[in-house]
Amino acid sequence: MTDTTYINNALFTAKEQETLALAADILKSKLIVNEQPVLNSPGIVKSFCQQSLAAKDHEVFGALFLDSQHRVRASAELFTGTIDAASIYPRR
């Protein structure tokens, strides 16, 4: 089952938490093709990022590395920050 640490236990009943976890599993399964997520539209990228970042308690600036078939080959968190900001410094 999906990591549900982002689900607020005080806000949702046990049944609702189970339903949300199941929905997250369904979303993840729809994004995976041949063991790799396929990101071939902006909406799918949004869903993938929401699924990937939902459990974070801080801001993240990251990168997704795709192949020519729009499959995710790697992802990286480049910078992290507080809950409301992530400082990103240019480098040469």
N, CA, C and O atoms as a Tinker XYZ file with bonds, in Angstrom:
   368  protein
     1  N      0.834000   -1.183000    0.000000    73     2
     2  CA     0.000000    0.000000    0.000000    64     1     3
     3  C      0.883000    1.252000    0.000000    63     2     4     5
     4  O      2.051000    1.182000    0.383000    81     3
     5  N      0.352000    2.359000   -0.412000    73     3     6
     6  CA     1.067000    3.618000   -0.541000    64     5     7
     7  C      1.410000    4.209000    0.819000    63     6     8     9
     8  O      0.689000    4.002000    1.795000    81     7
     9  N      2.518000    4.948000    0.878000    73     7    10
    10  CA     2.879000    5.693000    2.079000    64     9    11
    11  C      1.803000    6.747000    2.319000    63    10    12    13
    12  O      1.539000    7.579000    1.450000    81    11
    13  N      1.188000    6.711000    3.490000    73    11    14
    14  CA     0.091000    7.638000    3.770000    64    13    15
    15  C      0.457000    8.642000    4.847000    63    14    16    17
    16  O     -0.430000    9.139000    5.542000    81    15
    17  N      1.728000    8.952000    5.007000    73    15    18
    18  CA     2.135000    9.879000    6.054000    64    17    19
    19  C      1.585000   11.274000    5.834000    63    18    20    21
    20  O      1.527000   12.060000    6.780000    81    19
    21  N      1.181000   11.605000    4.624000    73    19    22
    22  CA     0.628000   12.924000    4.352000    64    21    23
    23  C     -0.838000   13.030000    4.739000    63    22    24    25
    24  O     -1.397000   14.126000    4.726000    81    23
    25  N     -1.469000   11.920000    5.082000    73    23    26
    26  CA    -2.882000   11.942000    5.444000    64    25    27
    27  C     -3.006000   12.351000    6.909000    63    26    28    29
    28  O     -2.433000   11.715000    7.793000    81    27
    29  N     -3.756000   13.412000    7.152000    73    27    30
    30  CA    -3.967000   13.922000    8.500000    64    29    31
    31  C     -4.966000   13.022000    9.222000    63    30    32    33
    32  O     -6.154000   13.022000    8.897000    81    31
    33  N     -4.489000   12.257000   10.199000    73    31    34
    34  CA    -5.344000   11.304000   10.902000    64    33    35
    35  C     -6.494000   11.981000   11.636000    63    34    36    37
    36  O     -7.561000   11.385000   11.785000    81    35
    37  N     -6.299000   13.209000   12.095000    73    35    38
    38  CA    -7.356000   13.921000   12.806000    64    37    39
    39  C     -8.450000   14.396000   11.854000    63    38    40    41
    40  O     -9.588000   14.612000   12.270000    81    39
    41  N     -8.112000   14.554000   10.600000    73    39    42
    42  CA    -9.050000   15.084000    9.614000    64    41    43
    43  C     -9.905000   13.990000    8.970000    63    42    44    45
    44  O    -11.062000   14.232000    8.628000    81    43
    45  N     -9.338000   12.785000    8.803000    73    43    46
    46  CA   -10.025000   11.714000    8.080000    64    45    47
    47  C    -10.292000   10.520000    8.992000    63    46    48    49
    48  O     -9.494000   10.202000    9.874000    81    47
    49  N    -11.432000    9.866000    8.764000    73    47    50
    50  CA   -11.730000    8.633000    9.488000    64    49    51
    51  C    -10.828000    7.520000    8.946000    63    50    52    53
    52  O    -10.178000    7.686000    7.914000    81    51
    53  N    -10.797000    6.396000    9.646000    73    51    54
    54  CA    -9.977000    5.265000    9.198000    64    53    55
    55  C    -10.416000    4.795000    7.812000    63    54    56    57
    56  O     -9.575000    4.473000    6.973000    81    55
    57  N    -11.717000    4.753000    7.570000    73    55    58
    58  CA   -12.245000    4.332000    6.262000    64    57    59
    59  C    -11.828000    5.323000    5.176000    63    58    60    61
    60  O    -11.450000    4.911000    4.079000    81    59
    61  N    -11.892000    6.616000    5.467000    73    59    62
    62  CA   -11.480000    7.634000    4.492000    64    61    63
    63  C     -9.982000    7.544000    4.208000    63    62    64    65
    64  O     -9.556000    7.702000    3.064000    81    63
    65  N     -9.182000    7.289000    5.247000    73    63    66
    66  CA    -7.742000    7.122000    5.056000    64    65    67
    67  C     -7.461000    5.937000    4.145000    63    66    68    69
    68  O     -6.601000    6.010000    3.267000    81    67
    69  N     -8.186000    4.854000    4.355000    73    67    70
    70  CA    -8.024000    3.665000    3.514000    64    69    71
    71  C     -8.400000    3.980000    2.064000    63    70    72    73
    72  O     -7.717000    3.554000    1.134000    81    71
    73  N     -9.486000    4.726000    1.881000    73    71    74
    74  CA    -9.931000    5.116000    0.539000    64    73    75
    75  C     -8.898000    6.010000   -0.146000    63    74    76    77
    76  O     -8.606000    5.827000   -1.328000    81    75
    77  N     -8.346000    6.971000    0.589000    73    75    78
    78  CA    -7.322000    7.856000    0.021000    64    77    79
    79  C     -6.068000    7.076000   -0.365000    63    78    80    81
    80  O     -5.477000    7.333000   -1.414000    81    79
    81  N     -5.662000    6.131000    0.471000    73    79    82
    82  CA    -4.491000    5.314000    0.157000    64    81    83
    83  C     -4.743000    4.471000   -1.088000    63    82    84    85
    84  O     -3.854000    4.327000   -1.927000    81    83
    85  N     -5.939000    3.918000   -1.215000    73    83    86
    86  CA    -6.297000    3.134000   -2.398000    64    85    87
    87  C     -6.290000    4.014000   -3.647000    63    86    88    89
    88  O     -5.798000    3.602000   -4.697000    81    87
    89  N     -6.834000    5.220000   -3.533000    73    87    90
    90  CA    -6.838000    6.153000   -4.669000    64    89    91
    91  C     -5.412000    6.499000   -5.091000    63    90    92    93
    92  O     -5.128000    6.591000   -6.285000    81    91
    93  N     -4.519000    6.689000   -4.132000    73    91    94
    94  CA    -3.118000    6.981000   -4.453000    64    93    95
    95  C     -2.477000    5.802000   -5.173000    63    94    96    97
    96  O     -1.699000    5.996000   -6.107000    81    95
    97  N     -2.796000    4.577000   -4.746000    73    95    98
    98  CA    -2.271000    3.386000   -5.420000    64    97    99
    99  C     -2.777000    3.292000   -6.859000    63    98   100   101
   100  O     -2.020000    2.949000   -7.767000    81    99
   101  N     -4.062000    3.598000   -7.064000    73    99   102
   102  CA    -4.635000    3.559000   -8.417000    64   101   103
   103  C     -3.958000    4.594000   -9.300000    63   102   104   105
   104  O     -3.585000    4.291000  -10.433000    81   103
   105  N     -3.796000    5.812000   -8.796000    73   103   106
   106  CA    -3.128000    6.863000   -9.564000    64   105   107
   107  C     -1.717000    6.439000   -9.943000    63   106   108   109
   108  O     -1.302000    6.604000  -11.091000    81   107
   109  N     -0.982000    5.895000   -8.985000    73   107   110
   110  CA     0.384000    5.460000   -9.267000    64   109   111
   111  C      0.402000    4.369000  -10.330000    63   110   112   113
   112  O      1.255000    4.395000  -11.217000    81   111
   113  N     -0.516000    3.413000  -10.261000    73   111   114
   114  CA    -0.534000    2.324000  -11.244000    64   113   115
   115  C     -0.858000    2.833000  -12.643000    63   114   116   117
   116  O     -0.376000    2.268000  -13.625000    81   115
   117  N     -1.662000    3.885000  -12.756000    73   115   118
   118  CA    -2.006000    4.448000  -14.064000    64   117   119
   119  C     -0.832000    5.196000  -14.683000    63   118   120   121
   120  O     -0.763000    5.336000  -15.904000    81   119
   121  N      0.088000    5.675000  -13.857000    73   119   122
   122  CA     1.236000    6.430000  -14.352000    64   121   123
   123  C      2.401000    5.534000  -14.753000    63   122   124   125
   124  O      3.338000    6.000000  -15.401000    81   123
   125  N      2.359000    4.256000  -14.381000    73   123   126
   126  CA     3.478000    3.347000  -14.618000    64   125   127
   127  C      3.218000    2.500000  -15.862000    63   126   128   129
   128  O      2.169000    1.866000  -15.975000    81   127
   129  N      4.169000    2.489000  -16.792000    73   127   130
   130  CA     4.130000    1.632000  -17.976000    64   129   131
   131  C      5.504000    0.984000  -18.089000    63   130   132   133
   132  O      6.518000    1.682000  -18.097000    81   131
   133  N      5.547000   -0.322000  -18.174000    73   131   134
   134  CA     6.813000   -1.063000  -18.250000    64   133   135
   135  C      7.760000   -0.682000  -17.116000    63   134   136   137
   136  O      8.949000   -0.443000  -17.331000    81   135
   137  N      7.213000   -0.631000  -15.912000    73   135   138
   138  CA     7.981000   -0.340000  -14.699000    64   137   139
   139  C      8.522000    1.086000  -14.627000    63   138   140   141
   140  O      9.257000    1.407000  -13.692000    81   139
   141  N      8.186000    1.941000  -15.571000    73   139   142
   142  CA     8.648000    3.328000  -15.554000    64   141   143
   143  C      7.453000    4.265000  -15.704000    63   142   144   145
   144  O      6.588000    4.025000  -16.546000    81   143
   145  N      7.389000    5.324000  -14.905000    73   143   146
   146  CA     6.322000    6.303000  -15.105000    64   145   147
   147  C      6.453000    6.972000  -16.478000    63   146   148   149
   148  O      7.557000    7.331000  -16.886000    81   147
   149  N      5.344000    7.139000  -17.183000    73   147   150
   150  CA     5.331000    7.814000  -18.482000    64   149   151
   151  C      4.642000    9.163000  -18.295000    63   150   152   153
   152  O      3.477000    9.227000  -17.902000    81   151
   153  N      5.370000   10.235000  -18.580000    73   151   154
   154  CA     4.860000   11.592000  -18.383000    64   153   155
   155  C      4.704000   12.263000  -19.741000    63   154   156   157
   156  O      5.586000   13.001000  -20.180000    81   155
   157  N      3.588000   12.008000  -20.399000    73   155   158
   158  CA     3.419000   12.514000  -21.756000    64   157   159
   159  C      2.388000   13.632000  -21.883000    63   158   160   161
   160  O      1.951000   13.948000  -22.990000    81   159
   161  N      1.997000   14.232000  -20.761000    73   159   162
   162  CA     1.127000   15.411000  -20.814000    64   161   163
   163  C      1.322000   16.223000  -19.533000    63   162   164   165
   164  O      1.720000   15.672000  -18.507000    81   163
   165  N      1.047000   17.523000  -19.587000    73   163   166
   166  CA     1.209000   18.353000  -18.384000    64   165   167
   167  C      0.368000   17.866000  -17.203000    63   166   168   169
   168  O      0.818000   17.933000  -16.059000    81   167
   169  N     -0.832000   17.382000  -17.463000    73   167   170
   170  CA    -1.679000   16.883000  -16.382000    64   169   171
   171  C     -1.093000   15.667000  -15.689000    63   170   172   173
   172  O     -1.192000   15.528000  -14.470000    81   171
   173  N     -0.483000   14.789000  -16.469000    73   171   174
   174  CA     0.145000   13.597000  -15.894000    64   173   175
   175  C      1.376000   13.991000  -15.085000    63   174   176   177
   176  O      1.631000   13.421000  -14.024000    81   175
   177  N      2.139000   14.962000  -15.580000    73   175   178
   178  CA     3.301000   15.450000  -14.821000    64   177   179
   179  C      2.834000   16.015000  -13.484000    63   178   180   181
   180  O      3.438000   15.743000  -12.446000    81   179
   181  N      1.768000   16.796000  -13.506000    73   179   182
   182  CA     1.219000   17.370000  -12.274000    64   181   183
   183  C      0.829000   16.267000  -11.295000    63   182   184   185
   184  O      1.183000   16.333000  -10.118000    81   183
   185  N      0.106000   15.262000  -11.767000    73   183   186
   186  CA    -0.313000   14.152000  -10.903000    64   185   187
   187  C      0.886000   13.398000  -10.347000    63   186   188   189
   188  O      0.906000   13.037000   -9.170000    81   187
   189  N      1.887000   13.159000  -11.193000    73   187   190
   190  CA     3.091000   12.452000  -10.759000    64   189   191
   191  C      3.805000   13.233000   -9.660000    63   190   192   193
   192  O      4.210000   12.663000   -8.646000    81   191
   193  N      3.954000   14.535000   -9.866000    73   191   194
   194  CA     4.644000   15.360000   -8.872000    64   193   195
   195  C      3.847000   15.441000   -7.574000    63   194   196   197
   196  O      4.427000   15.391000   -6.489000    81   195
   197  N      2.534000   15.564000   -7.672000    73   195   198
   198  CA     1.710000   15.579000   -6.466000    64   197   199
   199  C      1.860000   14.276000   -5.698000    63   198   200   201
   200  O      1.989000   14.288000   -4.474000    81   199
   201  N      1.845000   13.161000   -6.401000    73   199   202
   202  CA     1.996000   11.853000   -5.767000    64   201   203
   203  C      3.375000   11.728000   -5.117000    63   202   204   205
   204  O      3.499000   11.212000   -4.006000    81   203
   205  N      4.398000   12.197000   -5.808000    73   203   206
   206  CA     5.769000   12.057000   -5.324000    64   205   207
   207  C      6.082000   12.982000   -4.159000    63   206   208   209
   208  O      6.874000   12.632000   -3.284000    81   207
   209  N      5.472000   14.153000   -4.138000    73   207   210
   210  CA     5.847000   15.170000   -3.159000    64   209   211
   211  C      4.841000   15.344000   -2.024000    63   210   212   213
   212  O      5.069000   16.150000   -1.122000    81   211
   213  N      3.747000   14.612000   -2.053000    73   211   214
   214  CA     2.678000   14.817000   -1.072000    64   213   215
   215  C      3.135000   14.635000    0.370000    63   214   216   217
   216  O      2.643000   15.330000    1.260000    81   215
   217  N      4.051000   13.732000    0.616000    73   215   218
   218  CA     4.475000   13.448000    1.985000    64   217   219
   219  C      5.557000   14.392000    2.496000    63   218   220   221
   220  O      5.933000   14.321000    3.666000    81   219
   221  N      6.055000   15.264000    1.649000    73   219   222
   222  CA     7.121000   16.190000    2.060000    64   221   223
   223  C      6.559000   17.258000    2.988000    63   222   224   225
   224  O      5.452000   17.754000    2.783000    81   223
   225  N      7.333000   17.607000    4.010000    73   223   226
   226  CA     6.910000   18.675000    4.912000    64   225   227
   227  C      7.728000   19.940000    4.688000    63   226   228   229
   228  O      7.770000   20.825000    5.542000    81   227
   229  N      8.379000   20.015000    3.526000    73   227   230
   230  CA     9.186000   21.183000    3.192000    64   229   231
   231  C      9.147000   21.413000    1.682000    63   230   232   233
   232  O      8.771000   20.527000    0.915000    81   231
   233  N      9.540000   22.614000    1.274000    73   231   234
   234  CA     9.605000   22.944000   -0.149000    64   233   235
   235  C     10.732000   22.156000   -0.807000    63   234   236   237
   236  O     11.771000   21.915000   -0.193000    81   235
   237  N     10.519000   21.758000   -2.060000    73   235   238
   238  CA    11.530000   21.013000   -2.810000    64   237   239
   239  C     11.658000   21.609000   -4.204000    63   238   240   241
   240  O     10.656000   21.850000   -4.878000    81   239
   241  N     12.886000   21.845000   -4.632000    73   239   242
   242  CA    13.167000   22.200000   -6.024000    64   241   243
   243  C     13.857000   20.979000   -6.601000    63   242   244   245
   244  O     14.936000   20.597000   -6.148000    81   243
   245  N     13.241000   20.371000   -7.593000    73   243   246
   246  CA    13.786000   19.128000   -8.116000    64   245   247
   247  C     13.795000   19.082000   -9.619000    63   246   248   249
   248  O     13.372000   20.024000  -10.289000    81   247
   249  N     14.283000   17.975000  -10.145000    73   247   250
   250  CA    14.348000   17.763000  -11.588000    64   249   251
   251  C     13.913000   16.339000  -11.901000    63   250   252   253
   252  O     14.203000   15.401000  -11.159000    81   251
   253  N     13.212000   16.205000  -13.018000    73   251   254
   254  CA    12.846000   14.895000  -13.543000    64   253   255
   255  C     13.644000   14.677000  -14.816000    63   254   256   257
   256  O     13.686000   15.557000  -15.676000    81   255
   257  N     14.270000   13.536000  -14.948000    73   255   258
   258  CA    15.066000   13.209000  -16.124000    64   257   259
   259  C     14.322000   12.133000  -16.909000    63   258   260   261
   260  O     14.114000   11.023000  -16.420000    81   259
   261  N     13.924000   12.480000  -18.137000    73   259   262
   262  CA    13.108000   11.597000  -18.967000    64   261   263
   263  C     13.895000   11.100000  -20.170000    63   262   264   265
   264  O     14.854000   11.741000  -20.600000    81   263
   265  N     13.483000    9.946000  -20.715000    73   263   266
   266  CA    14.064000    9.485000  -21.973000    64   265   267
   267  C     13.195000    9.990000  -23.128000    63   266   268   269
   268  O     12.249000   10.744000  -22.905000    81   267
   269  N     13.505000    9.584000  -24.342000    73   267   270
   270  CA    12.783000   10.080000  -25.516000    64   269   271
   271  C     11.336000    9.585000  -25.586000    63   270   272   273
   272  O     10.540000   10.105000  -26.368000    81   271
   273  N     10.998000    8.595000  -24.779000    73   271   274
   274  CA     9.630000    8.075000  -24.724000    64   273   275
   275  C      8.857000    8.642000  -23.526000    63   274   276   277
   276  O      7.787000    8.141000  -23.179000    81   275
   277  N      9.401000    9.681000  -22.904000    73   275   278
   278  CA     8.783000   10.370000  -21.766000    64   277   279
   279  C      8.681000    9.497000  -20.517000    63   278   280   281
   280  O      7.814000    9.721000  -19.672000    81   279
   281  N      9.555000    8.511000  -20.399000    73   279   282
   282  CA     9.605000    7.686000  -19.195000    64   281   283
   283  C     10.608000    8.300000  -18.228000    63   282   284   285
   284  O     11.659000    8.794000  -18.633000    81   283
   285  N     10.268000    8.261000  -16.952000    73   283   286
   286  CA    11.160000    8.821000  -15.939000    64   285   287
   287  C     12.349000    7.892000  -15.762000    63   286   288   289
   288  O     12.186000    6.719000  -15.428000    81   287
   289  N     13.527000    8.414000  -15.983000    73   287   290
   290  CA    14.759000    7.653000  -15.760000    64   289   291
   291  C     15.335000    7.938000  -14.385000    63   290   292   293
   292  O     15.935000    7.062000  -13.762000    81   291
   293  N     15.151000    9.167000  -13.912000    73   291   294
   294  CA    15.648000    9.542000  -12.587000    64   293   295
   295  C     14.949000   10.819000  -12.149000    63   294   296   297
   296  O     14.422000   11.575000  -12.965000    81   295
   297  N     14.958000   11.034000  -10.867000    73   295   298
   298  CA    14.492000   12.302000  -10.318000    64   297   299
   299  C     15.461000   12.689000   -9.215000    63   298   300   301
   300  O     16.083000   11.831000   -8.588000    81   299
   301  N     15.582000   13.973000   -8.988000    73   299   302
   302  CA    16.538000   14.443000   -7.989000    64   301   303
   303  C     15.977000   15.649000   -7.260000    63   302   304   305
   304  O     15.362000   16.527000   -7.865000    81   303
   305  N     16.194000   15.682000   -5.952000    73   303   306
   306  CA    15.895000   16.870000   -5.161000    64   305   307
   307  C     17.164000   17.706000   -5.159000    63   306   308   309
   308  O     18.168000   17.318000   -4.561000    81   307
   309  N     17.119000   18.842000   -5.820000    73   307   310
   310  CA    18.304000   19.678000   -5.946000    64   309   311
   311  C     18.467000   20.627000   -4.770000    63   310   312   313
   312  O     19.582000   20.852000   -4.300000    81   311
   313  N     17.365000   21.182000   -4.296000    73   311   314
   314  CA    17.385000   22.093000   -3.157000    64   313   315
   315  C     16.150000   21.836000   -2.314000    63   314   316   317
   316  O     15.096000   21.467000   -2.833000    81   315
   317  N     16.287000   22.033000   -1.005000    73   315   318
   318  CA    15.137000   21.940000   -0.114000    64   317   319
   319  C     15.072000   23.209000    0.714000    63   318   320   321
   320  O     16.058000   23.936000    0.841000    81   319
   321  N     13.915000   23.463000    1.268000    73   319   322
   322  CA    13.745000   24.675000    2.061000    64   321   323
   323  C     12.738000   24.469000    3.165000    63   322   324   325
   324  O     12.435000   23.340000    3.550000    81   323
   325  N     12.221000   25.582000    3.672000    73   323   326
   326  CA    11.213000   25.542000    4.723000    64   325   327
   327  C      9.861000   25.247000    4.090000    63   326   328   329
   328  O      9.769000   25.013000    2.885000    81   327
   329  N      8.833000   25.258000    4.893000    73   327   330
   330  CA     7.495000   24.947000    4.400000    64   329   331
   331  C      6.996000   25.968000    3.384000    63   330   332   333
   332  O      6.109000   25.654000    2.591000    81   331
   333  N      7.544000   27.188000    3.388000    73   331   334
   334  CA     7.039000   28.221000    2.481000    64   333   335
   335  C      8.083000   28.803000    1.536000    63   334   336   337
   336  O      7.782000   29.749000    0.808000    81   335
   337  N      9.303000   28.265000    1.524000    73   335   338
   338  CA    10.324000   28.800000    0.614000    64   337   339
   339  C     11.462000   27.805000    0.424000    63   338   340   341
   340  O     11.772000   27.012000    1.312000    81   339
   341  N     12.069000   27.865000   -0.744000    73   339   342
   342  CA    13.284000   27.087000   -1.029000    64   341   343
   343  C     14.268000   28.031000   -1.703000    63   342   344   345
   344  O     13.977000   28.568000   -2.772000    81   343
   345  N     15.417000   28.236000   -1.097000    73   343   346
   346  CA    16.423000   29.127000   -1.669000    64   345   347
   347  C     17.229000   28.376000   -2.712000    63   346   348   349
   348  O     17.734000   27.280000   -2.466000    81   347
   349  N     17.339000   28.986000   -3.876000    73   347   350
   350  CA    18.076000   28.384000   -4.982000    64   349   351
   351  C     19.136000   29.372000   -5.418000    63   350   352   353
   352  O     18.826000   30.507000   -5.779000    81   351
   353  N     20.380000   28.944000   -5.386000    73   351   354
   354  CA    21.488000   29.830000   -5.713000    64   353   355
   355  C     22.114000   29.416000   -7.035000    63   354   356   357
   356  O     22.455000   28.248000   -7.224000    81   355
   357  N     22.269000   30.376000   -7.960000    73   355   358
   358  CA    22.912000   30.044000   -9.242000    64   357   359
   359  C     24.391000   29.731000   -9.039000    63   358   360   361
   360  O     25.051000   30.296000   -8.166000    81   359
   361  N     24.885000   28.830000   -9.854000    73   359   362
   362  CA    26.311000   28.479000   -9.808000    64   361   363
   363  C     26.903000   28.658000  -11.186000    63   362   364   365
   364  O     26.187000   28.671000  -12.188000    81   363
   365  N     28.189000   28.794000  -11.230000    73   363   366
   366  CA    28.866000   28.929000  -12.519000    64   365   367
   367  C     29.250000   27.582000  -13.040000    63   366   368
   368  O     29.834000   27.481000  -14.119000    81   367
